[in-house]
Amino acid sequence: MAERQTVDARGAFCPGPLMELIAALKLAAIGEEVEILSSDKGSVADIPAWVAKVGHSFVGSTEHDGYWSVVVKKAK
Amino acid sequence: MASKPLFIMLASGEHEKIQLAAMIASVAAVSDRPVQVFVTMNAILAFRRGVTPQERYHGGYFHEQFVTKNVPDAMELFEQGRMLGEMQMWACSLVLDLNHWDAQADLVEGLFDGTAGLAKFLSDAEDGELITL
């Protein structure tokens, strides 16, 4: 199973969660997963589009009570 | 295929437009799109070094919410775009001269690559897409 780190960006508005995810991915190793916790619905929709654009892998997203967990795997 | 470079001319001093410019610039830069930002007219006042967000930002329906809620600060977004992507920022030499400001001494530290004139920026922008705010 891939290594995973979690970044808690709950409470931050767009594009805060995306920028925090990108900063974490920069430091992650290829194959590592980053889970971002976000209460910003727009960011949850934006992140898969950004992942597709730049060539990482979207693992999935899960809705919790008032926030989402979005997981991305660093692919390059 | 490489993305077309994005050129943003930021002239308005309204907080909403500065925020939008910062959002567009930072997200484009981290999406593998080269970005150049030219800051001129009223907008340059928001980039003054050593002022509080209350002094820096004015105007727009969402201004109050930007400064009181957890919305990323525009200066920090520009900084993140520069750090995480391919992005350059230029201060308009005309407005700096008029205000007797120096780009390295009077503007937010580490944000600008230098000063530029409009002709150079427009010439460079012919190779990409230009947005004016």
Backbone of each chain as ProteinMPNN parsed JSONL, in Angstrom:
{"seq_chain_A": "MAERQTVDARGAFCPGPLMELIAALKLAAIGEEVEILSSDKGSVADIPAWVAKVGHSFVGSTEHDGYWSVVVKKAK", "coords_chain_A": {"N_chain_A": [[0.849, -1.197, 0.0], [0.453, 2.265, -0.752], [2.454, 4.917, 0.656], [0.976, 7.404, 2.719], [0.179, 10.793, 3.32], [-1.54, 13.21, 5.311], [-3.185, 16.272, 4.824], [-4.631, 18.87, 6.502], [-6.92, 21.009, 5.443], [-9.248, 22.146, 6.176], [-11.683, 24.669, 6.51], [-10.366, 26.53, 5.016], [-10.723, 28.643, 2.195], [-11.253, 28.544, -1.423], [-8.441, 29.355, -3.511], [-7.19, 27.841, -1.523], [-7.138, 25.06, -0.383], [-6.329, 23.604, -2.703], [-3.811, 24.764, -3.244], [-2.439, 24.035, -0.958], [-2.443, 21.281, -1.235], [-0.847, 21.039, -3.533], [1.595, 22.042, -2.64], [2.233, 20.059, -0.771], [2.437, 17.832, -2.465], [4.669, 18.53, -3.947], [6.739, 17.999, -2.196], [6.449, 15.34, -1.72], [7.258, 11.853, -2.376], [7.519, 10.123, -5.538], [4.732, 8.109, -6.229], [3.776, 8.252, -3.706], [0.916, 9.024, -1.677], [-1.256, 11.802, -1.186], [-3.533, 12.994, 1.069], [-6.087, 15.295, 1.185], [-7.935, 17.255, 3.352], [-10.893, 18.963, 3.062], [-13.208, 21.596, 3.489], [-14.261, 23.12, 1.608], [-16.333, 23.177, -1.013], [-16.003, 23.827, -3.734], [-13.281, 23.476, -4.155], [-13.09, 20.749, -3.945], [-14.229, 19.911, -6.291], [-12.496, 21.095, -8.057], [-9.962, 19.963, -7.677], [-9.725, 17.265, -8.876], [-9.792, 18.051, -11.584], [-7.492, 19.602, -11.806], [-5.59, 17.651, -11.23], [-5.871, 15.917, -13.42], [-5.028, 17.637, -15.425], [-2.298, 18.115, -14.904], [-1.158, 15.616, -14.687], [-1.004, 13.833, -12.478], [-2.323, 11.181, -10.303], [-5.708, 10.674, -9.64], [-7.08, 9.441, -6.803], [-9.438, 9.26, -5.303], [-12.487, 10.567, -3.755], [-14.124, 11.249, -0.66], [-17.093, 11.937, 1.041], [-17.553, 13.47, 4.142], [-18.88, 14.426, 7.364], [-19.581, 17.522, 6.78], [-17.204, 18.031, 5.499], [-14.737, 17.039, 2.989], [-12.714, 14.272, 1.991], [-10.005, 14.082, -0.039], [-8.038, 12.226, -2.197], [-4.872, 12.025, -3.687], [-2.453, 10.671, -5.875], [1.008, 10.99, -6.259], [2.432, 11.138, -9.391], [4.573, 11.811, -10.952]], "CA_chain_A": [[0.0, 0.0, 0.0], [1.261, 3.488, -0.884], [2.573, 5.819, 1.807], [-0.003, 8.489, 2.605], [0.188, 11.861, 4.326], [-2.8, 13.952, 5.337], [-3.096, 17.724, 5.021], [-5.94, 19.355, 6.941], [-7.169, 22.365, 4.925], [-10.637, 22.501, 6.483], [-11.832, 26.077, 6.906], [-9.747, 27.403, 4.004], [-11.511, 28.831, 0.971], [-10.595, 28.4, -2.726], [-7.853, 28.064, -3.88], [-6.313, 27.396, -0.437], [-6.896, 23.617, -0.321], [-5.55, 23.168, -3.874], [-2.426, 25.207, -3.097], [-1.828, 23.215, 0.101], [-2.209, 19.963, -1.838], [0.285, 21.127, -4.463], [2.812, 22.186, -1.832], [2.537, 18.741, -0.197], [2.87, 16.949, -3.558], [6.044, 18.913, -4.325], [7.683, 17.404, -1.252], [6.203, 13.897, -1.639], [7.981, 10.985, -3.319], [6.656, 9.549, -6.576], [4.018, 6.935, -5.725], [3.182, 8.572, -2.417], [-0.423, 9.627, -1.745], [-1.571, 12.929, -0.301], [-4.97, 13.156, 1.354], [-6.377, 16.667, 1.604], [-9.252, 17.411, 3.967], [-11.37, 20.286, 2.65], [-14.631, 21.919, 3.686], [-14.613, 23.989, 0.482], [-16.908, 22.296, -2.044], [-15.407, 24.162, -5.033], [-11.953, 22.861, -4.238], [-13.271, 19.306, -4.146], [-14.477, 19.738, -7.726], [-11.329, 21.595, -8.798], [-8.755, 19.14, -7.523], [-9.595, 16.243, -9.931], [-9.489, 18.704, -12.865], [-6.079, 19.971, -11.767], [-4.81, 16.398, -11.273], [-5.901, 15.447, -14.812], [-4.251, 18.577, -16.251], [-0.844, 18.052, -14.693], [-0.669, 14.255, -14.86], [-0.949, 12.963, -11.303], [-3.444, 10.229, -10.314], [-6.785, 10.932, -8.68], [-7.423, 8.163, -6.167], [-10.862, 9.296, -4.982], [-12.895, 11.504, -2.714], [-15.152, 10.732, 0.229], [-17.746, 12.998, 1.796], [-17.767, 13.247, 5.573], [-19.823, 15.389, 7.931], [-19.122, 18.912, 6.653], [-15.941, 18.158, 4.762], [-14.396, 15.961, 2.07], [-11.35, 13.749, 1.953], [-9.635, 13.879, -1.448], [-6.72, 11.575, -2.211], [-4.146, 12.135, -4.956], [-1.152, 9.988, -5.868], [2.021, 11.681, -7.058], [2.775, 10.237, -10.488], [5.746, 12.251, -11.722]], "C_chain_A": [[0.885, 1.247, 0.0], [1.306, 4.261, 0.436], [1.558, 6.946, 1.623], [0.208, 9.521, 3.72], [-1.109, 12.646, 4.21], [-2.54, 15.43, 5.626], [-4.502, 18.221, 5.362], [-6.127, 20.809, 6.501], [-8.611, 22.78, 5.186], [-10.694, 23.94, 7.001], [-11.24, 27.03, 5.885], [-10.637, 27.469, 2.765], [-10.614, 28.695, -0.258], [-9.636, 29.57, -2.989], [-6.917, 27.502, -2.814], [-6.065, 25.899, -0.385], [-6.056, 23.091, -1.5], [-4.079, 23.544, -3.699], [-1.714, 24.389, -2.01], [-1.527, 21.805, -0.411], [-0.961, 19.996, -2.717], [1.606, 21.254, -3.702], [3.217, 20.841, -1.237], [3.041, 17.783, -1.273], [4.302, 17.253, -3.989], [7.06, 18.168, -3.47], [7.548, 15.879, -1.172], [7.067, 13.137, -2.655], [7.0, 10.459, -4.359], [6.037, 8.256, -6.048], [3.35, 7.184, -4.391], [1.813, 9.225, -2.621], [-0.538, 10.785, -0.76], [-3.079, 13.0, -0.167], [-5.18, 14.589, 1.84], [-7.793, 16.684, 2.179], [-9.719, 18.827, 3.685], [-12.858, 20.454, 2.948], [-15.132, 22.825, 2.567], [-15.048, 23.124, -0.703], [-16.268, 22.551, -3.41], [-14.052, 23.501, -5.216], [-12.067, 21.369, -4.508], [-13.535, 19.004, -5.623], [-13.245, 20.121, -8.546], [-10.151, 20.622, -8.795], [-8.647, 18.035, -8.594], [-9.247, 16.848, -11.301], [-8.008, 19.094, -12.922], [-5.192, 18.712, -11.912], [-4.735, 15.878, -12.71], [-5.025, 16.331, -15.691], [-2.753, 18.341, -16.117], [-0.288, 16.626, -14.681], [-0.382, 13.464, -13.603], [-2.14, 11.999, -11.361], [-4.456, 10.593, -9.231], [-7.218, 9.592, -8.103], [-8.905, 8.122, -5.816], [-11.187, 10.343, -3.944], [-14.063, 10.911, -1.927], [-15.754, 11.892, 1.008], [-17.932, 12.571, 3.243], [-18.745, 14.301, 6.068], [-19.233, 16.799, 7.85], [-17.786, 19.093, 5.967], [-15.728, 16.944, 3.863], [-12.943, 15.53, 2.283], [-11.045, 13.45, 0.489], [-8.208, 13.332, -1.475], [-6.13, 11.608, -3.622], [-2.818, 11.405, -4.817], [-0.186, 10.732, -6.775], [2.544, 10.725, -8.13], [4.027, 10.657, -11.253], [6.621, 13.167, -10.875]], "O_chain_A": [[1.925, 1.287, 0.658], [0.353, 4.265, 1.215], [1.312, 7.388, 0.501], [0.389, 9.176, 4.888], [-1.7, 12.733, 3.133], [-1.79, 15.787, 6.534], [-5.445, 18.012, 4.598], [-5.568, 21.725, 7.105], [-9.141, 23.658, 4.505], [-9.87, 24.363, 7.812], [-11.572, 28.215, 5.881], [-11.224, 26.47, 2.35], [-9.387, 28.726, -0.157], [-10.007, 30.708, -2.702], [-5.97, 26.782, -3.129], [-4.909, 25.477, -0.346], [-5.183, 22.242, -1.318], [-3.196, 22.733, -3.976], [-0.527, 24.087, -2.134], [-0.502, 21.212, -0.073], [-0.124, 19.096, -2.655], [2.609, 20.647, -4.078], [4.402, 20.511, -1.198], [3.967, 17.009, -1.03], [5.055, 16.349, -4.352], [8.113, 17.756, -3.959], [8.421, 15.204, -0.626], [7.537, 13.699, -3.645], [5.801, 10.359, -4.099], [6.734, 7.412, -5.486], [2.466, 6.433, -3.98], [1.587, 9.901, -3.624], [0.008, 10.747, 0.343], [-3.807, 13.057, -1.158], [-4.532, 15.037, 2.787], [-8.73, 16.184, 1.558], [-9.029, 19.789, 4.024], [-13.66, 19.557, 2.688], [-16.288, 23.248, 2.574], [-14.234, 22.432, -1.314], [-16.016, 21.609, -4.161], [-13.722, 23.024, -6.302], [-11.24, 20.793, -5.214], [-13.113, 17.969, -6.138], [-12.986, 19.541, -9.6], [-9.44, 20.483, -9.791], [-7.575, 17.874, -9.176], [-8.508, 16.248, -12.081], [-7.355, 18.937, -13.954], [-4.186, 18.723, -12.622], [-3.675, 15.45, -13.167], [-4.354, 15.838, -16.598], [-2.025, 18.366, -17.11], [0.929, 16.443, -14.667], [0.402, 12.516, -13.64], [-2.884, 11.991, -12.341], [-4.105, 10.792, -8.068], [-7.672, 8.712, -8.834], [-9.563, 7.098, -5.998], [-10.297, 10.931, -3.329], [-14.881, 10.167, -2.469], [-15.036, 12.723, 1.563], [-18.4, 11.47, 3.533], [-19.371, 14.993, 5.265], [-18.484, 17.22, 8.731], [-17.289, 20.215, 5.87], [-16.446, 15.949, 3.964], [-12.085, 16.312, 2.691], [-11.742, 12.66, -0.147], [-7.297, 13.892, -0.865], [-6.791, 11.271, -4.604], [-2.143, 11.5, -3.791], [-0.514, 11.064, -7.914], [3.038, 9.641, -7.819], [4.49, 9.918, -12.121], [7.655, 13.641, -11.345]]}, "seq_chain_B": "MASKPLFIMLASGEHEKIQLAAMIASVAAVSDRPVQVFVTMNAILAFRRGVTPQERYHGGYFHEQFVTKNVPDAMELFEQGRMLGEMQMWACSLVLDLNHWDAQADLVEGLFDGTAGLAKFLSDAEDGELITL", "coords_chain_B": {"N_chain_B": [[1.06, 18.835, -25.285], [2.419, 22.058, -24.899], [1.068, 24.545, -22.696], [-0.458, 27.636, -23.671], [1.206, 30.668, -22.887], [0.164, 32.771, -20.17], [-0.829, 36.081, -19.77], [-1.233, 38.642, -17.505], [-2.638, 41.708, -16.998], [-2.744, 43.843, -14.45], [-4.557, 46.405, -13.302], [-6.477, 47.578, -11.729], [-7.265, 48.834, -8.473], [-9.041, 47.623, -6.881], [-10.06, 45.374, -4.393], [-11.365, 42.928, -5.032], [-10.623, 42.498, -7.701], [-7.864, 42.329, -7.561], [-7.659, 40.082, -5.974], [-8.817, 38.189, -7.69], [-6.997, 38.26, -9.816], [-4.755, 37.232, -8.503], [-5.655, 34.681, -7.89], [-6.134, 33.574, -10.449], [-3.559, 33.77, -11.567], [-1.939, 32.235, -9.801], [-3.137, 29.68, -9.816], [-3.035, 29.036, -12.537], [-0.25, 29.023, -12.903], [0.574, 26.863, -11.296], [-0.528, 24.902, -12.744], [1.032, 24.129, -14.785], [1.252, 26.204, -16.617], [2.861, 28.873, -18.067], [3.135, 32.088, -16.566], [2.818, 35.616, -16.659], [2.738, 38.618, -14.881], [1.713, 41.94, -14.954], [1.838, 44.796, -13.134], [0.096, 47.721, -12.652], [-0.994, 51.227, -12.568], [-3.664, 52.026, -10.243], [-3.49, 49.542, -8.986], [-0.891, 49.08, -8.145], [-0.643, 50.259, -5.68], [-1.624, 48.482, -3.822], [0.421, 46.771, -3.459], [2.299, 47.767, -1.837], [5.021, 47.746, 0.394], [5.016, 46.578, 3.796], [2.461, 47.216, 4.842], [-0.748, 46.771, 6.461], [-3.307, 44.203, 5.878], [-5.754, 45.542, 6.021], [-5.08, 48.12, 5.311], [-4.053, 47.659, 2.844], [-5.988, 46.575, 1.108], [-8.945, 47.421, -0.682], [-12.38, 47.787, -1.563], [-15.091, 46.432, -3.52], [-17.751, 44.065, -3.447], [-17.194, 41.684, -2.047], [-15.044, 42.257, -0.47], [-14.931, 42.647, 2.412], [-15.5, 40.084, 3.337], [-13.371, 38.665, 2.288], [-11.252, 39.594, 3.874], [-12.014, 38.947, 6.449], [-12.709, 36.286, 6.597], [-11.406, 32.943, 6.09], [-9.923, 33.286, 3.606], [-7.45, 32.848, 1.154], [-4.739, 35.137, 1.27], [-4.116, 37.634, -1.183], [-1.457, 38.452, -1.78], [-0.003, 36.346, -0.75], [-0.911, 34.297, -2.396], [0.124, 35.079, -4.893], [2.815, 34.788, -4.257], [2.947, 32.026, -3.753], [2.323, 31.062, -6.29], [4.585, 31.872, -7.687], [6.507, 30.385, -6.374], [5.751, 27.709, -6.7], [5.227, 27.345, -9.359], [5.715, 28.396, -12.825], [6.218, 31.601, -12.942], [6.247, 35.078, -13.374], [6.589, 38.43, -12.151], [5.979, 41.836, -12.861], [6.585, 45.222, -12.217], [5.046, 48.26, -13.134], [6.96, 50.658, -14.707], [6.327, 53.332, -15.11], [4.329, 54.111, -13.119], [5.772, 53.65, -10.816], [7.854, 55.493, -11.075], [6.38, 57.893, -11.029], [5.459, 57.857, -8.409], [7.792, 57.956, -7.046], [8.882, 55.527, -6.189], [10.769, 52.585, -5.455], [11.213, 49.459, -6.926], [12.447, 47.323, -5.577], [12.711, 48.253, -2.979], [10.306, 49.403, -2.079], [8.102, 47.829, -2.654], [6.194, 44.792, -1.979], [8.225, 42.404, -0.518], [10.293, 40.261, -2.415], [8.464, 39.613, -4.396], [8.422, 40.715, -6.933], [9.95, 40.546, -10.162], [11.17, 42.628, -11.314], [11.155, 45.861, -12.956], [9.052, 46.986, -15.66], [8.149, 48.184, -18.921], [5.159, 49.149, -20.642], [5.165, 48.622, -23.399], [7.016, 46.554, -23.775], [5.804, 44.519, -22.283], [3.354, 44.17, -23.649], [4.309, 43.394, -26.111], [5.54, 40.931, -25.495], [3.235, 39.631, -24.729], [1.962, 39.003, -27.053], [2.524, 36.452, -27.712], [0.893, 34.892, -26.231], [-2.01, 34.578, -24.135], [-3.916, 37.342, -23.17], [-5.09, 38.844, -20.225], [-6.95, 41.43, -18.794], [-7.334, 43.211, -15.846]], "CA_chain_B": [[1.286, 20.149, -25.873], [2.609, 23.066, -23.868], [-0.015, 25.526, -22.616], [-0.174, 29.006, -24.082], [1.497, 31.506, -21.73], [-0.906, 33.671, -19.75], [-0.348, 37.414, -19.386], [-2.273, 39.34, -16.74], [-2.373, 43.119, -16.724], [-3.545, 44.204, -13.281], [-4.555, 47.867, -13.194], [-7.46, 48.023, -10.736], [-6.899, 48.739, -7.063], [-10.155, 47.001, -6.16], [-9.644, 44.109, -3.783], [-11.893, 41.773, -5.758], [-9.864, 42.256, -8.936], [-6.524, 41.877, -7.154], [-7.833, 38.7, -5.523], [-9.047, 37.355, -8.872], [-5.718, 38.16, -10.53], [-3.885, 36.328, -7.738], [-6.183, 33.316, -8.038], [-5.88, 33.119, -11.823], [-2.113, 33.634, -11.78], [-1.352, 31.135, -9.029], [-3.662, 28.378, -10.262], [-2.465, 28.755, -13.868], [1.186, 28.712, -12.766], [0.757, 25.506, -10.763], [-1.112, 23.966, -13.713], [2.024, 24.018, -15.863], [1.066, 27.265, -17.61], [3.695, 30.031, -17.723], [2.334, 33.285, -16.281], [3.487, 36.88, -16.389], [1.797, 39.601, -14.342], [2.182, 43.331, -15.051], [1.032, 45.55, -12.16], [0.174, 49.137, -13.011], [-2.047, 52.141, -12.088], [-4.055, 51.89, -8.835], [-3.157, 48.231, -8.427], [0.446, 49.069, -7.527], [-0.772, 50.716, -4.284], [-1.895, 47.323, -2.978], [1.646, 45.969, -3.343], [3.248, 48.526, -1.032], [5.625, 46.96, 1.469], [4.86, 46.959, 5.192], [1.141, 47.695, 5.262], [-1.639, 45.702, 6.919], [-4.34, 43.893, 4.886], [-6.799, 46.58, 6.062], [-4.573, 49.271, 4.549], [-3.687, 47.216, 1.49], [-7.097, 46.186, 0.238], [-10.181, 48.207, -0.649], [-13.311, 47.748, -2.674], [-15.722, 45.228, -4.032], [-18.767, 43.508, -2.552], [-16.67, 40.596, -1.223], [-13.842, 42.696, 0.232], [-14.988, 42.383, 3.865], [-15.437, 38.637, 3.566], [-11.998, 38.224, 1.998], [-10.317, 39.907, 4.967], [-12.435, 38.428, 7.753], [-12.818, 34.827, 6.55], [-10.128, 32.276, 5.804], [-9.649, 33.309, 2.161], [-6.011, 33.098, 0.998], [-4.339, 36.511, 0.972], [-3.669, 37.747, -2.574], [0.008, 38.507, -1.866], [0.488, 34.982, -0.512], [-1.198, 33.498, -3.593], [1.145, 35.42, -5.897], [4.077, 34.197, -3.803], [2.862, 30.576, -3.965], [2.405, 30.836, -7.738], [5.996, 32.021, -8.077], [7.303, 29.341, -5.744], [5.354, 26.368, -7.125], [5.046, 27.273, -10.804], [6.545, 29.302, -13.639], [5.497, 32.866, -12.898], [7.048, 36.289, -13.175], [5.791, 39.633, -11.916], [6.654, 43.064, -13.27], [5.958, 46.474, -11.772], [5.054, 49.272, -14.194], [7.981, 51.67, -14.414], [5.699, 54.666, -15.082], [3.708, 54.453, -11.834], [6.834, 53.713, -9.797], [8.532, 56.789, -11.247], [5.481, 58.963, -10.575], [5.36, 57.806, -6.942], [9.165, 57.917, -6.516], [9.05, 54.241, -5.507], [11.736, 51.655, -6.006], [10.585, 48.131, -6.904], [13.064, 46.448, -4.583], [12.627, 48.816, -1.622], [8.98, 49.878, -1.67], [7.035, 46.857, -2.934], [6.244, 43.567, -1.175], [9.535, 41.775, -0.705], [10.42, 38.977, -3.091], [7.348, 39.301, -5.287], [8.618, 41.228, -8.294], [11.198, 40.239, -10.868], [11.763, 43.901, -11.706], [10.219, 46.807, -13.555], [8.903, 46.814, -17.112], [7.295, 49.144, -19.597], [3.98, 48.573, -21.285], [5.471, 48.142, -24.753], [7.67, 45.247, -23.657], [4.823, 43.537, -21.812], [2.411, 43.889, -24.735], [5.029, 42.65, -27.144], [5.654, 39.548, -25.016], [1.895, 39.045, -24.622], [1.496, 38.558, -28.37], [2.744, 35.01, -27.817], [-0.002, 34.14, -25.349], [-3.361, 35.103, -23.931], [-3.848, 38.494, -22.265], [-6.265, 39.179, -19.415], [-6.784, 42.737, -18.14], [-8.221, 43.401, -14.7]], "C_chain_B": [[1.417, 21.192, -24.764], [1.471, 24.078, -23.894], [0.47, 26.88, -23.091], [0.161, 29.841, -22.852], [0.339, 32.464, -21.459], [-0.289, 34.983, -19.266], [-1.492, 38.145, -18.699], [-1.82, 40.773, -16.507], [-3.315, 43.545, -15.602], [-3.441, 45.704, -13.059], [-5.478, 48.359, -12.079], [-6.928, 47.869, -9.315], [-7.992, 48.102, -6.23], [-9.747, 45.615, -5.662], [-10.117, 42.897, -4.568], [-11.052, 41.466, -7.001], [-8.442, 41.8, -8.627], [-6.586, 40.414, -6.72], [-8.001, 37.764, -6.721], [-7.755, 37.181, -9.675], [-4.793, 37.173, -9.826], [-4.341, 34.881, -7.88], [-5.866, 32.769, -9.421], [-4.391, 32.84, -12.013], [-1.561, 32.406, -11.063], [-1.843, 29.775, -9.528], [-3.123, 28.033, -11.658], [-1.001, 28.33, -13.748], [1.405, 27.293, -12.244], [0.114, 24.454, -11.664], [-0.236, 23.897, -14.968], [1.817, 25.046, -16.966], [1.935, 28.461, -17.213], [2.843, 31.289, -17.591], [3.244, 34.492, -16.092], [2.433, 37.889, -15.956], [2.448, 40.971, -14.404], [1.275, 44.167, -14.16], [1.215, 47.044, -12.421], [-0.973, 49.92, -12.364], [-2.361, 51.895, -10.606], [-3.595, 50.588, -8.194], [-1.817, 48.253, -7.692], [0.369, 49.45, -6.05], [-0.994, 49.542, -3.324], [-0.642, 46.493, -2.727], [2.706, 46.681, -2.503], [3.74, 47.673, 0.143], [5.215, 47.501, 2.842], [3.516, 47.523, 5.597], [0.264, 46.502, 5.661], [-2.655, 45.373, 5.816], [-5.44, 44.953, 4.856], [-6.369, 47.814, 5.27], [-4.366, 48.917, 3.077], [-4.893, 47.1, 0.559], [-8.337, 47.059, 0.429], [-11.065, 47.785, -1.82], [-13.821, 46.406, -3.136], [-16.654, 44.638, -2.982], [-18.173, 42.485, -1.579], [-15.44, 40.982, -0.39], [-13.844, 42.314, 1.72], [-14.843, 40.893, 4.157], [-14.032, 38.09, 3.283], [-11.086, 38.455, 3.2], [-10.743, 39.319, 6.315], [-12.568, 36.903, 7.759], [-11.479, 34.245, 6.103], [-9.886, 32.13, 4.299], [-8.155, 33.61, 1.989], [-5.727, 34.544, 0.61], [-3.75, 36.597, -0.442], [-2.139, 37.759, -2.691], [0.613, 37.115, -1.668], [0.228, 34.089, -1.715], [-0.192, 33.793, -4.705], [2.477, 34.745, -5.532], [4.083, 32.676, -4.047], [2.961, 30.239, -5.452], [3.844, 30.907, -8.216], [6.834, 30.847, -7.585], [7.031, 27.968, -6.367], [5.211, 26.226, -8.634], [5.985, 28.216, -11.527], [5.818, 30.63, -13.755], [6.456, 34.016, -12.62], [6.117, 37.477, -12.98], [6.622, 40.872, -12.199], [5.879, 44.27, -12.767], [6.117, 47.514, -12.872], [6.034, 50.4, -13.833], [7.378, 53.076, -14.345], [5.165, 54.997, -13.698], [4.731, 54.473, -10.698], [7.543, 55.062, -9.869], [7.669, 57.928, -10.703], [5.405, 59.041, -9.045], [6.722, 57.861, -6.255], [9.389, 56.646, -5.682], [10.109, 53.425, -6.235], [11.163, 50.241, -5.847], [11.165, 47.249, -5.804], [12.87, 46.943, -3.153], [11.203, 49.083, -1.155], [7.846, 48.894, -1.908], [7.238, 45.598, -2.09], [7.498, 42.767, -1.531], [9.433, 40.436, -1.438], [9.348, 38.651, -4.11], [7.632, 39.671, -6.744], [9.985, 40.828, -8.857], [11.896, 41.518, -11.3], [10.706, 44.831, -12.251], [10.152, 46.551, -15.068], [8.018, 47.927, -17.647], [6.17, 48.412, -20.305], [4.3, 47.959, -22.644], [6.089, 46.752, -24.721], [6.656, 44.173, -23.253], [3.848, 43.163, -22.931], [3.061, 43.079, -25.847], [5.155, 41.174, -26.753], [4.295, 38.845, -25.038], [1.347, 38.582, -25.969], [1.648, 37.047, -28.528], [1.769, 34.197, -26.952], [-1.368, 34.767, -25.277], [-3.288, 36.199, -22.881], [-5.178, 38.714, -21.562], [-5.992, 40.507, -18.747], [-7.809, 42.882, -17.031], [-7.986, 44.767, -14.089]], "O_chain_B": [[0.633, 21.209, -23.815], [0.965, 24.431, -24.96], [1.641, 27.231, -22.94], [-0.542, 29.735, -21.847], [-0.362, 32.903, -22.371], [0.644, 34.991, -18.463], [-2.589, 38.252, -19.247], [-0.774, 41.026, -15.91], [-4.531, 43.601, -15.786], [-2.389, 46.218, -12.681], [-5.273, 49.449, -11.545], [-6.233, 46.904, -8.998], [-7.886, 48.045, -5.005], [-9.178, 44.806, -6.395], [-9.362, 41.943, -4.753], [-10.803, 40.301, -7.312], [-7.88, 40.977, -9.351], [-5.707, 39.614, -7.042], [-7.407, 36.687, -6.766], [-7.458, 36.086, -10.154], [-4.123, 36.372, -10.477], [-3.521, 33.968, -7.977], [-5.39, 31.643, -9.558], [-4.01, 31.801, -12.554], [-0.806, 31.628, -11.645], [-1.06, 28.833, -9.646], [-2.794, 26.879, -11.93], [-0.566, 27.388, -14.412], [2.316, 26.598, -12.695], [0.198, 23.257, -11.385], [-0.724, 23.638, -16.068], [2.164, 24.797, -18.12], [1.759, 29.009, -16.124], [1.945, 31.53, -18.398], [4.294, 34.408, -15.455], [1.374, 38.006, -16.574], [3.585, 41.151, -13.968], [0.071, 44.242, -14.401], [2.332, 47.561, -12.413], [-1.822, 49.337, -11.69], [-1.468, 51.598, -9.812], [-3.338, 50.541, -6.991], [-1.633, 47.52, -6.72], [1.206, 49.025, -5.254], [-0.601, 49.602, -2.159], [-0.647, 45.607, -1.872], [3.861, 46.258, -2.458], [2.962, 46.974, 0.793], [5.083, 48.71, 3.034], [3.425, 48.238, 6.594], [0.513, 45.37, 5.247], [-2.849, 46.181, 4.908], [-6.0, 45.237, 3.797], [-7.195, 48.471, 4.637], [-4.489, 49.764, 2.192], [-4.833, 47.474, -0.613], [-8.72, 47.386, 1.552], [-10.582, 47.471, -2.908], [-13.11, 45.401, -3.147], [-16.383, 44.704, -1.783], [-18.589, 42.417, -0.422], [-14.866, 40.145, 0.307], [-12.882, 41.732, 2.22], [-14.157, 40.494, 5.097], [-13.567, 37.171, 3.956], [-10.244, 37.613, 3.512], [-9.923, 39.205, 7.225], [-12.541, 36.291, 8.827], [-10.544, 34.978, 5.78], [-9.676, 31.031, 3.785], [-7.644, 34.537, 2.617], [-6.386, 35.105, -0.265], [-2.977, 35.729, -0.847], [-1.586, 37.142, -3.601], [1.594, 36.747, -2.314], [1.041, 33.22, -2.031], [0.288, 32.879, -5.375], [3.169, 34.204, -6.395], [5.086, 32.112, -4.486], [3.599, 29.257, -5.833], [4.274, 30.105, -9.045], [7.74, 30.375, -8.272], [7.946, 27.165, -6.543], [5.086, 25.111, -9.141], [6.92, 28.764, -10.942], [4.907, 30.773, -14.569], [7.338, 33.937, -11.765], [5.025, 37.54, -13.545], [7.795, 40.957, -11.836], [4.655, 44.323, -12.883], [7.185, 47.638, -13.472], [5.927, 51.01, -12.769], [7.871, 53.921, -13.598], [5.498, 56.046, -13.145], [4.578, 55.222, -9.733], [7.8, 55.693, -8.844], [8.163, 58.815, -10.007], [5.303, 60.121, -8.464], [6.802, 57.818, -5.028], [10.002, 56.688, -4.616], [10.313, 53.554, -7.442], [10.69, 49.873, -4.772], [10.426, 46.5, -5.165], [12.866, 46.145, -2.216], [10.92, 48.999, 0.04], [6.738, 49.102, -1.414], [8.323, 45.369, -1.555], [7.775, 42.498, -2.7], [8.593, 39.596, -1.115], [9.313, 37.54, -4.639], [7.142, 39.021, -7.668], [10.997, 40.779, -8.159], [13.085, 41.499, -11.619], [9.511, 44.626, -12.04], [11.067, 45.981, -15.663], [7.239, 48.53, -16.91], [6.237, 47.203, -20.531], [3.772, 46.905, -22.997], [5.743, 45.884, -25.523], [6.647, 43.07, -23.8], [3.552, 41.986, -23.136], [2.441, 42.198, -26.442], [4.911, 40.283, -27.566], [4.198, 37.651, -25.32], [0.365, 37.842, -26.013], [0.989, 36.434, -29.367], [1.816, 32.967, -26.943], [-1.831, 35.405, -26.223], [-2.676, 36.019, -21.828], [-6.238, 38.764, -22.187], [-4.914, 40.704, -18.187], [-9.006, 42.699, -17.25], [-8.637, 45.124, -13.107]]}, "name": "protein", "num_of_chains": 2, "seq": "MAERQTVDARGAFCPGPLMELIAALKLAAIGEEVEILSSDKGSVADIPAWVAKVGHSFVGSTEHDGYWSVVVKKAKMASKPLFIMLASGEHEKIQLAAMIASVAAVSDRPVQVFVTMNAILAFRRGVTPQERYHGGYFHEQFVTKNVPDAMELFEQGRMLGEMQMWACSLVLDLNHWDAQADLVEGLFDGTAGLAKFLSDAEDGELITL"}
